[in-house]
Amino acid sequence: MNKQQLIETLSNNRRALGFDAERYNMHMPIGPYTLSVSVGDGMYSMPRQGGLEPEDYRKVEAAIIDSDGDLMSVKQIQRTFGTDCAKLCESYGLGDDDDDNSWADMCTVMPYITWAQVVFVANMIERHSPSAKDMV
């Protein structure tokens, strides 16, 4: 998957956050997971303004949602998709891996990541997702 394919897929699944069209969220289902990308005013994106097309943002806020509809924690992301993916999370490195009540156990986002990093995350999700034949 490349940047243009990713942006096109995400743009087809764009939702305004609340009644505010100045920021929006885009979802892309990948296997049992969903890649969520948010941009606009008040989001961890650059520029932090609304009304732009997705490709006009240099950096975006991303998150991985599990099959239950919950944001994944840093520990879950690291165990499922690897350390390189987990390092993009805002709370990576905050807490001991053995501590069940650390920041790493809380749901998290990937703030201010580039589109290249979003493509990396999407490809990691795809690579580690079970195929349909594995789920039967």
PABABA-204997 format. One line per field, with one value per residue: residue in one letter; z, y, x of N, C-alpha, C in turn. Coordinates in steps of 0.2 Angstrom, whole numbers. Layout:
PABABA-204997
rest (a, ...)
n.w (Z, ...)
n.v (Y, ...)
n.u (X, ...)
ca.w (Z, ...)
ca.v (Y, ...)
ca.u (X, ...)
c.w (Z, ...)
c.v (Y, ...)
c.u (X, ...)
***
This chain:
PABABA-204997
rest (m, n, k, q, q, l, i, e, t, l, s, n, n, r, r, a, l, g, f, d, a, e, r, y, n, m, h, m, p, i, g, p, y, t, l, s, v, s, v, g, d, g, m, y, s, m, p, r, q, g, g, l, e, p, e, d, y, r, k, v, e, a, a, i, i, d, s, d, g, d, l, m, s, v, k, q, i, q, r, t, f, g, t, d, c, a, k, l, c, e, s, y, g, l, g, d, d, d, d, d, n, s, w, a, d, m, c, t, v, m, p, y, i, t, w, a, q, v, v, f, v, a, n, m, i, e, r, h, s, p, s, a, k, d, m, v)
n.w (0, -4, -1, -8, -11, 2, 7, -2, 2, 15, 14, 8, 19, 28, 42, 51, 66, 79, 78, 71, 57, 55, 59, 57, 56, 50, 45, 42, 39, 42, 41, 56, 63, 64, 56, 62, 58, 62, 59, 59, 67, 83, 84, 84, 73, 58, 47, 61, 58, 51, 37, 27, 14, 16, 11, 12, 25, 34, 45, 55, 67, 73, 76, 82, 82, 90, 87, 96, 95, 103, 107, 105, 117, 121, 125, 119, 106, 104, 106, 96, 84, 84, 90, 83, 78, 90, 95, 89, 97, 109, 122, 123, 131, 144, 158, 166, 158, 166, 174, 177, 178, 171, 160, 148, 147, 145, 133, 118, 106, 91, 89, 78, 67, 51, 34, 28, 39, 43, 32, 35, 47, 43, 34, 43, 51, 42, 38, 50, 52, 53, 40, 30, 28, 39, 49, 48)
n.v (-6, 11, 29, 37, 27, 24, 37, 39, 28, 31, 44, 41, 36, 46, 56, 69, 76, 76, 91, 99, 103, 107, 98, 81, 63, 48, 32, 16, 0, -15, -31, -38, -26, -8, 6, 22, 39, 56, 73, 91, 105, 107, 93, 81, 86, 93, 106, 113, 115, 116, 111, 107, 96, 79, 76, 88, 89, 88, 81, 69, 63, 47, 31, 14, 3, -10, -26, -26, -13, -4, 8, 3, -1, 4, -7, -17, -14, -15, -29, -35, -29, -25, -17, -6, 0, 3, 13, 24, 29, 40, 37, 28, 20, 25, 19, 3, -13, -23, -18, -18, -7, 4, 18, 13, 3, 10, 16, 23, 36, 40, 53, 67, 61, 56, 55, 44, 37, 33, 25, 15, 10, 5, -5, -13, -17, -24, -34, -42, -46, -58, -69, -71, -85, -90, -87, -95)
n.u (4, 3, 5, -4, -15, -18, -23, -34, -42, -45, -51, -63, -70, -73, -77, -85, -80, -91, -101, -93, -85, -72, -63, -59, -62, -55, -58, -50, -53, -43, -41, -45, -44, -44, -38, -36, -37, -35, -38, -36, -42, -37, -33, -19, -11, -3, -4, -13, -27, -43, -53, -45, -39, -35, -22, -16, -11, 4, 7, -1, -14, -15, -22, -24, -38, -45, -54, -64, -68, -61, -48, -31, -18, -1, 6, -1, 0, 13, 15, 8, 11, 24, 39, 44, 32, 25, 34, 29, 19, 11, 13, 24, 37, 34, 33, 35, 37, 32, 23, 7, -1, 4, 7, 9, -1, -13, -25, -20, -13, -5, 3, 6, 12, 20, 13, 20, 24, 11, 8, 17, 12, -1, 3, 10, -1, -8, 1, 2, -11, -24, -27, -42, -44, -37, -46, -56)
ca.w (0, -4, 2, -12, -10, 9, 7, -5, 6, 21, 12, 7, 26, 32, 47, 55, 73, 81, 73, 69, 51, 55, 61, 55, 58, 44, 47, 37, 41, 40, 45, 62, 66, 61, 57, 63, 56, 63, 57, 59, 73, 90, 83, 84, 66, 56, 52, 66, 56, 48, 30, 22, 11, 19, 8, 14, 31, 34, 50, 57, 73, 71, 82, 80, 85, 90, 85, 100, 95, 108, 105, 108, 121, 118, 126, 114, 99, 103, 106, 90, 78, 85, 94, 78, 77, 96, 96, 87, 102, 113, 129, 123, 136, 150, 162, 166, 155, 171, 178, 174, 179, 168, 155, 142, 147, 143, 126, 115, 99, 88, 88, 74, 62, 44, 30, 27, 45, 43, 28, 38, 52, 39, 31, 49, 53, 36, 39, 56, 53, 51, 33, 30, 28, 45, 54, 47)
ca.v (0, 17, 35, 39, 22, 25, 43, 38, 24, 35, 49, 38, 35, 53, 58, 75, 74, 81, 95, 103, 101, 109, 92, 75, 57, 44, 25, 11, -7, -19, -37, -37, -20, -2, 12, 28, 45, 62, 79, 97, 110, 103, 87, 81, 86, 99, 111, 112, 119, 112, 113, 105, 90, 75, 76, 94, 89, 86, 76, 67, 59, 40, 26, 7, 1, -17, -29, -24, -6, 0, 10, -2, 2, 4, -14, -21, -13, -18, -36, -37, -26, -24, -11, 0, 3, 5, 19, 30, 30, 45, 35, 23, 21, 28, 14, -3, -18, -28, -15, -18, -1, 9, 22, 8, -1, 14, 17, 28, 38, 41, 60, 70, 56, 58, 50, 39, 33, 30, 19, 10, 7, 1, -11, -18, -20, -29, -40, -46, -48, -65, -69, -74, -92, -92, -86, -100)
ca.u (0, 6, 2, -10, -20, -21, -27, -40, -47, -47, -55, -69, -72, -71, -82, -84, -80, -97, -104, -87, -82, -66, -59, -63, -59, -55, -56, -49, -53, -38, -42, -50, -42, -46, -33, -40, -33, -38, -34, -40, -42, -37, -30, -12, -10, 0, -6, -18, -32, -48, -55, -40, -39, -30, -15, -13, -8, 10, 7, -8, -15, -17, -23, -27, -44, -46, -60, -70, -69, -57, -41, -26, -13, 6, 8, -5, 2, 20, 15, 4, 13, 31, 42, 44, 25, 24, 38, 26, 14, 13, 15, 29, 43, 32, 31, 38, 33, 30, 18, 0, -5, 8, 5, 9, -7, -18, -26, -15, -13, 1, 3, 11, 16, 20, 10, 25, 23, 4, 8, 21, 8, -6, 7, 11, -7, -10, 5, 0, -18, -25, -31, -49, -44, -35, -51, -62)
c.w (0, -1, -1, -11, -3, 10, 4, -1, 12, 20, 11, 13, 30, 36, 50, 62, 76, 76, 69, 62, 50, 57, 59, 56, 52, 47, 41, 40, 38, 44, 50, 65, 61, 62, 57, 62, 57, 61, 58, 66, 79, 90, 83, 77, 64, 49, 56, 64, 52, 41, 25, 19, 15, 17, 10, 21, 31, 39, 53, 64, 71, 77, 79, 85, 84, 87, 89, 100, 100, 105, 109, 112, 118, 119, 120, 107, 98, 103, 99, 84, 78, 88, 89, 78, 84, 98, 94, 92, 107, 120, 129, 127, 143, 154, 161, 163, 160, 175, 175, 174, 176, 163, 148, 142, 145, 135, 124, 108, 97, 85, 83, 70, 55, 40, 29, 33, 45, 38, 31, 43, 48, 37, 37, 51, 48, 37, 44, 57, 50, 44, 34, 31, 35, 51, 53, 51)
c.v (6, 23, 37, 34, 23, 31, 42, 34, 28, 40, 47, 36, 40, 54, 64, 73, 79, 85, 100, 100, 103, 103, 86, 69, 52, 37, 20, 4, -11, -25, -35, -30, -14, 3, 18, 34, 51, 68, 85, 101, 106, 96, 87, 81, 93, 100, 109, 116, 115, 115, 111, 98, 85, 75, 83, 94, 85, 80, 75, 64, 52, 36, 19, 5, -7, -20, -28, -16, -1, 2, 5, 2, 1, -4, -18, -20, -16, -26, -39, -35, -24, -17, -5, 4, 6, 12, 25, 33, 35, 43, 29, 25, 24, 22, 7, -8, -23, -25, -15, -12, 5, 13, 18, 4, 3, 15, 23, 30, 39, 48, 63, 66, 58, 53, 44, 34, 30, 24, 13, 6, 3, -5, -16, -21, -26, -35, -45, -47, -54, -64, -72, -82, -94, -91, -91, -107)
c.u (4, 2, -4, -16, -23, -25, -34, -45, -49, -52, -62, -73, -72, -78, -81, -85, -86, -100, -99, -84, -75, -61, -63, -58, -60, -54, -55, -48, -47, -38, -47, -48, -45, -41, -37, -35, -37, -34, -39, -38, -42, -35, -23, -10, -6, -1, -12, -24, -37, -49, -50, -42, -34, -23, -12, -10, -1, 11, 0, -8, -18, -18, -25, -32, -44, -53, -66, -72, -66, -50, -36, -21, -6, 8, 5, -2, 9, 20, 12, 8, 21, 33, 42, 37, 24, 28, 34, 21, 16, 16, 21, 35, 41, 29, 35, 34, 30, 24, 12, -4, -1, 4, 4, 3, -13, -19, -22, -16, -6, 1, 8, 15, 15, 15, 14, 24, 16, 4, 12, 16, 2, -3, 8, 5, -9, -6, 4, -7, -19, -29, -38, -49, -41, -40, -57, -60)
***
